[in-house]
């Protein structure tokens, strides 16, 4: 009974069918019929003209986005627990050719205007210190908390006032949209987001993520960077087909609703064991080593977060029976 990560969830049958349908001779790279539909599909979704590029990983989407916002000599403000700091093996520095991450502390990996302002106030405006060029936030955060549209807009206003770009790591953007009830537009470009890493792998995709550029003029540079980074696939139509299948009839939202809904019974069972409120599809619980061992012995898997905590993640295809059994097991601890 798997609650380790939504990365491990199955690919949705519609995604697999789309790959099969795309498995025929067409133009290589991103000139195929599927790839050419992405700009229009995402422009409709976000209610504004955008450029949309497929890549194979969230790390590539994040780092290509940041490289377009920050020069090699600049800095990117982000949370200390952000994926780009903790889980990407220095890739932001590789893609940007040297930009520095300027780290913030705060509960739940959320970035706030107060935290950003504090960091900005501590940086002298001279050649001896790295000057920030961008802010990066994650929605939903690495601890499952959600930035509302108003919270993103406050950061967007702050970024604009300081001439900074704003990037959103949306590995679980679908879960955030469902949790907030905001439109994709209100949670992104209308709130000041310049680039969005739109996650699909955690939400029913196989190996396709999207990089959304809300300033279409950025695309020429990013396309070159994608090629240089080794992410221009010959059969890119296989990635585009996955994304289009998940956008069709809002399947991406249906999958996210299922994942978020599966987390609620577990949150109710956990009670005061919860380290953070459950707003999307991640739960962090306080347990002893013996209690964690009991859950493992019962057949549940999860991530040992250290310091007496475990992480549980529910997926779009989570079996309801396993959810009920885990909720009962948590209550019995």
C-alpha positions as CSV (number, residue, x, y, z in Angstrom):
1,X,0.0,0.0,0.0
2,X,2.0,2.8,-1.4
3,X,2.1,6.4,0.0
4,X,5.7,7.1,-0.8
5,X,5.3,9.6,-3.7
6,X,2.9,10.6,-6.4
7,X,6.0,10.3,-8.7
8,X,5.5,6.6,-8.5
9,X,1.8,6.7,-9.5
10,X,0.7,5.0,-12.7
11,X,0.4,6.9,-15.9
12,X,-3.3,7.5,-16.7
13,X,-4.8,5.2,-19.4
14,X,-5.6,8.3,-21.5
15,X,-2.0,9.2,-21.5
16,X,-0.9,5.8,-22.7
17,X,-3.6,5.8,-25.4
18,X,-2.3,9.2,-26.5
19,X,1.2,7.9,-26.8
20,X,0.1,5.0,-28.9
21,X,-1.9,7.4,-31.2
22,X,1.2,9.5,-31.6
23,X,3.4,6.5,-32.5
24,X,3.5,7.2,-36.2
25,X,5.7,9.0,-38.6
26,X,5.6,12.8,-38.1
27,X,8.0,15.7,-38.1
28,X,10.8,15.3,-35.6
29,X,11.6,17.5,-32.5
30,X,8.8,20.0,-31.8
31,X,7.5,20.6,-35.3
32,X,4.9,17.8,-35.1
33,X,1.1,18.2,-35.0
34,X,0.9,17.6,-31.2
35,X,3.7,20.0,-30.2
36,X,2.3,22.7,-32.4
37,X,-1.0,22.6,-30.4
38,X,0.6,23.3,-27.1
39,X,0.8,27.1,-27.3
40,X,-2.9,27.3,-28.2
41,X,-4.1,24.8,-25.6
42,X,-2.2,26.6,-22.8
43,X,-3.2,30.0,-24.1
44,X,-6.8,29.0,-23.8
45,X,-6.3,27.5,-20.4
46,X,-4.5,30.6,-19.0
47,X,-6.7,33.1,-20.9
48,X,-3.7,34.9,-22.4
49,X,-1.1,34.2,-25.1
50,X,1.7,32.0,-23.8
51,X,4.5,29.9,-25.2
52,X,4.5,26.3,-23.9
53,X,7.5,23.9,-24.1
54,X,7.6,20.3,-23.2
55,X,10.6,18.9,-21.2
56,X,11.1,15.5,-19.6
57,X,11.6,16.5,-15.9
58,X,10.6,19.1,-13.4
59,X,14.2,19.9,-12.7
60,X,14.7,20.8,-16.4
61,X,11.5,23.0,-16.4
62,X,12.6,24.8,-13.2
63,X,16.1,25.4,-14.3
64,X,15.3,26.5,-17.8
65,X,12.8,28.9,-16.4
66,X,15.3,30.3,-13.9
67,X,18.0,30.6,-16.5
68,X,15.7,32.8,-18.6
69,X,15.1,35.1,-15.6
70,X,18.5,35.3,-14.0
71,X,22.0,35.9,-15.4
72,X,25.1,34.0,-14.3
73,X,26.1,36.7,-11.9
74,X,22.7,37.1,-10.3
75,X,20.8,35.6,-7.4
76,X,17.5,33.7,-7.1
77,X,15.5,34.1,-3.9
78,X,13.9,30.9,-2.7
79,X,13.0,29.0,0.4
80,X,15.7,26.9,2.0
81,X,13.6,23.8,1.5
82,X,12.7,24.5,-2.1
83,X,13.2,21.7,-4.5
84,X,15.7,23.8,-6.5
85,X,17.9,24.0,-3.4
86,X,17.4,20.5,-1.8
87,X,16.6,18.1,-4.6
88,X,18.2,19.2,-7.9
89,X,21.9,18.5,-7.2
90,X,23.0,22.0,-8.1
91,X,21.2,22.0,-11.5
92,X,20.1,25.7,-11.2
93,X,23.8,26.7,-11.1
94,X,24.5,24.5,-14.1
95,X,21.6,25.8,-16.2
96,X,22.2,29.5,-15.2
97,X,26.0,29.1,-15.5
98,X,26.6,30.2,-12.0
99,X,23.6,32.1,-10.4
100,X,23.4,31.9,-6.7
101,X,20.4,30.7,-4.6
102,X,19.5,33.2,-1.8
103,X,17.8,31.1,0.8
104,X,14.9,32.1,3.1
105,X,13.7,30.4,6.3
106,X,10.0,30.1,7.2
107,X,7.4,27.5,8.1
108,X,6.1,25.0,5.6
109,X,8.5,26.2,2.8
110,X,6.2,29.1,2.1
111,X,7.7,32.3,0.7
112,X,6.1,35.6,2.0
113,X,6.7,39.2,1.1
114,X,8.1,39.8,4.6
115,X,10.7,37.1,4.1
116,X,11.7,38.4,0.7
117,X,11.9,42.0,2.0
118,X,14.1,40.9,4.8
119,X,16.5,39.2,2.4
120,X,16.5,42.2,0.1
121,X,17.2,44.6,2.9
122,X,20.3,42.5,3.9
123,X,21.9,42.8,0.4
124,X,24.0,45.9,-0.2
125,X,23.6,47.5,-3.6
126,X,27.3,47.2,-4.6
127,X,29.6,45.0,-6.7
128,X,30.7,43.0,-3.6
129,X,27.4,41.2,-3.2
130,X,25.3,39.1,-5.5
131,X,22.2,41.1,-6.6
132,X,18.9,39.2,-6.9
133,X,17.2,38.9,-10.2
134,X,14.3,36.5,-9.5
135,X,12.1,35.0,-6.9
136,X,11.1,31.3,-7.0
137,X,8.2,29.9,-5.1
138,X,6.6,26.4,-5.1
139,X,2.9,25.8,-5.3
140,X,1.9,23.5,-3.6
141,X,5.1,23.8,-1.4
142,X,7.4,21.0,-0.5
143,X,5.4,20.6,2.7
144,X,2.0,20.5,1.0
145,X,1.0,24.1,1.8
146,X,-0.7,26.2,-0.8
147,X,0.0,29.8,-1.9
148,X,-3.4,31.4,-2.5
149,X,-3.9,33.7,-5.5
150,X,-3.7,36.7,-3.2
151,X,-0.5,35.5,-1.6
152,X,1.1,35.0,-5.0
153,X,-0.1,38.4,-6.1
154,X,1.5,40.0,-3.1
155,X,4.8,38.4,-4.1
156,X,4.2,39.4,-7.7
157,X,3.8,43.0,-6.7
158,X,6.9,42.9,-4.6
159,X,8.9,41.3,-7.4
160,X,7.7,43.9,-9.9
161,X,8.5,46.8,-7.6
162,X,12.1,45.6,-7.3
163,X,12.5,44.6,-11.0
164,X,12.6,40.9,-10.2
165,X,11.3,38.0,-12.2
166,X,8.8,35.5,-10.5
167,X,9.0,31.8,-11.2
168,X,6.6,29.2,-9.9
169,X,7.6,25.6,-9.4
170,X,4.3,24.0,-10.1
171,X,5.2,20.3,-9.8
172,X,1.8,20.1,-7.9
173,X,0.2,23.1,-9.6
174,X,-2.9,21.1,-10.3
175,X,-3.3,20.2,-6.6
176,X,-2.9,23.9,-5.8
177,X,-5.5,25.0,-8.3
178,X,-8.0,22.4,-6.9
179,X,-7.2,23.4,-3.2
180,X,-7.6,27.1,-3.8
181,X,-10.5,27.1,-6.3
182,X,-8.6,29.8,-8.2
183,X,-8.4,29.8,-11.9
184,X,-5.0,28.8,-13.5
185,X,-4.7,32.4,-14.7
186,X,-5.4,34.0,-11.2
187,X,-2.9,31.7,-9.6
188,X,-0.2,32.5,-12.1
189,X,0.3,35.4,-14.6
190,X,-2.5,37.6,-13.2
191,X,-0.6,37.4,-9.9
192,X,2.7,38.3,-11.5
193,X,4.2,35.0,-12.4
194,X,6.6,35.1,-15.4
195,X,7.4,31.5,-15.8
196,X,5.6,28.4,-14.5
197,X,6.9,24.8,-14.3
198,X,3.6,23.0,-14.9
199,X,3.8,19.5,-13.5
200,X,2.2,16.5,-15.2
201,X,4.2,13.5,-14.1
202,X,2.9,13.5,-10.5
203,X,-0.6,13.9,-11.9
204,X,-1.0,11.0,-14.4
205,X,1.7,11.8,-16.9
206,X,4.5,9.4,-17.9
207,X,7.5,11.6,-18.6
208,X,6.2,15.0,-19.7
209,X,6.3,18.3,-18.0
210,X,5.5,21.8,-19.4
211,X,7.3,25.0,-19.1
212,X,4.9,27.9,-19.5
213,X,6.3,31.3,-20.5
214,X,3.8,34.2,-19.8
215,X,6.1,36.5,-21.7
216,X,6.2,34.8,-25.1
217,X,9.2,36.8,-26.2
218,X,11.3,34.7,-23.9
219,X,10.8,31.6,-26.0
220,X,13.6,32.2,-28.5
221,X,16.2,32.1,-25.8
222,X,14.6,29.2,-23.9
223,X,14.4,27.1,-27.0
224,X,18.1,27.3,-27.5
225,X,18.7,26.6,-23.8
226,X,16.5,23.5,-24.0
227,X,18.6,22.2,-26.9
228,X,21.9,22.9,-25.1
229,X,20.6,21.1,-22.0
230,X,19.8,18.0,-24.0
231,X,16.0,18.2,-23.6
232,X,15.0,18.6,-27.3
233,X,13.8,15.1,-27.9
234,X,13.5,13.7,-31.5
235,X,10.1,12.2,-30.8
236,X,8.8,15.2,-28.8
237,X,5.3,14.4,-30.0
238,X,5.2,11.6,-27.4
239,X,5.5,14.3,-24.6
240,X,3.1,16.7,-26.3
241,X,0.5,14.0,-26.7
242,X,0.6,13.2,-23.0
243,X,0.1,16.8,-22.0
244,X,-2.7,17.3,-24.4
245,X,-4.5,14.2,-23.1
246,X,-4.3,15.5,-19.6
247,X,-5.6,18.9,-20.6
248,X,-8.5,17.3,-22.5
249,X,-11.8,17.6,-20.6
250,X,-9.8,18.9,-17.6
251,X,-8.5,15.5,-16.8
252,X,-5.5,17.2,-15.0
253,X,-8.0,18.7,-12.6
254,X,-10.0,15.5,-12.1
255,X,-6.8,13.7,-11.2
256,X,-5.7,16.4,-8.7
257,X,-9.1,16.4,-7.1
258,X,-8.8,12.6,-6.5
259,X,-5.3,13.0,-5.0
260,X,-6.4,15.8,-2.7
261,X,-9.5,14.0,-1.7
262,X,-7.6,10.8,-0.7
263,X,-5.5,12.9,1.7
264,X,-8.5,14.1,3.7
265,X,-9.4,10.9,5.6
266,X,-5.7,10.5,6.5
267,X,-5.6,14.0,7.8
268,X,-8.7,13.5,9.9
269,X,-7.2,10.3,11.3
270,X,-3.9,11.9,12.1
271,X,-5.3,14.7,14.2
272,X,-2.6,16.4,16.3
273,X,0.1,14.3,14.8
274,X,0.0,16.6,11.7
275,X,3.1,18.8,11.5
276,X,1.4,21.1,8.9
277,X,-2.2,21.6,7.8
278,X,-3.1,19.3,4.9
279,X,-4.0,21.6,2.0
280,X,-3.2,19.4,-1.0
281,X,-2.0,15.8,-1.2
282,X,1.0,15.7,1.2
283,X,0.9,14.8,4.9
284,X,3.6,15.1,7.4
285,X,3.1,13.2,10.7
286,X,4.8,13.0,14.0
287,X,5.5,9.3,14.8
288,X,8.0,7.4,17.0
289,X,10.4,4.9,15.4
290,X,8.3,2.1,16.8
291,X,5.1,3.5,15.4
292,X,6.7,3.9,12.0
293,X,7.9,0.3,12.2
294,X,4.4,-0.8,13.0
295,X,3.0,1.0,9.9
296,X,5.7,-0.6,7.7
297,X,4.9,-4.0,9.1
298,X,1.3,-3.5,8.2
299,X,2.3,-3.0,4.5
300,X,2.3,0.8,4.2
301,X,5.2,2.6,2.6
302,X,6.1,6.2,3.1
303,X,9.1,8.6,3.3
304,X,11.0,8.7,6.5
305,X,11.4,12.5,6.9
306,X,13.7,12.2,9.9
307,X,13.4,14.0,13.3
308,X,10.4,11.8,14.2
309,X,8.4,12.6,11.1
310,X,7.1,10.7,8.1
311,X,5.7,12.0,4.8
312,X,2.7,10.5,3.1
313,X,1.6,11.4,-0.4
314,X,-1.7,10.5,-2.0
315,X,-1.9,10.0,-5.8
316,X,-4.6,10.4,-8.5
317,X,-5.0,6.6,-8.6
318,X,-4.9,6.0,-4.9
319,X,-6.8,2.9,-3.9
320,X,-9.6,3.9,-1.5
321,X,-9.2,0.6,0.4
322,X,-5.6,1.4,1.2
323,X,-6.6,4.9,2.3
324,X,-9.2,3.4,4.7
325,X,-6.7,0.9,6.1
326,X,-4.0,3.5,6.6
327,X,-6.5,5.8,8.3
328,X,-7.5,3.0,10.7
329,X,-3.8,2.1,11.3
330,X,-3.0,5.7,12.2
331,X,-5.9,5.9,14.6
332,X,-4.7,2.7,16.3
333,X,-1.2,4.0,17.0
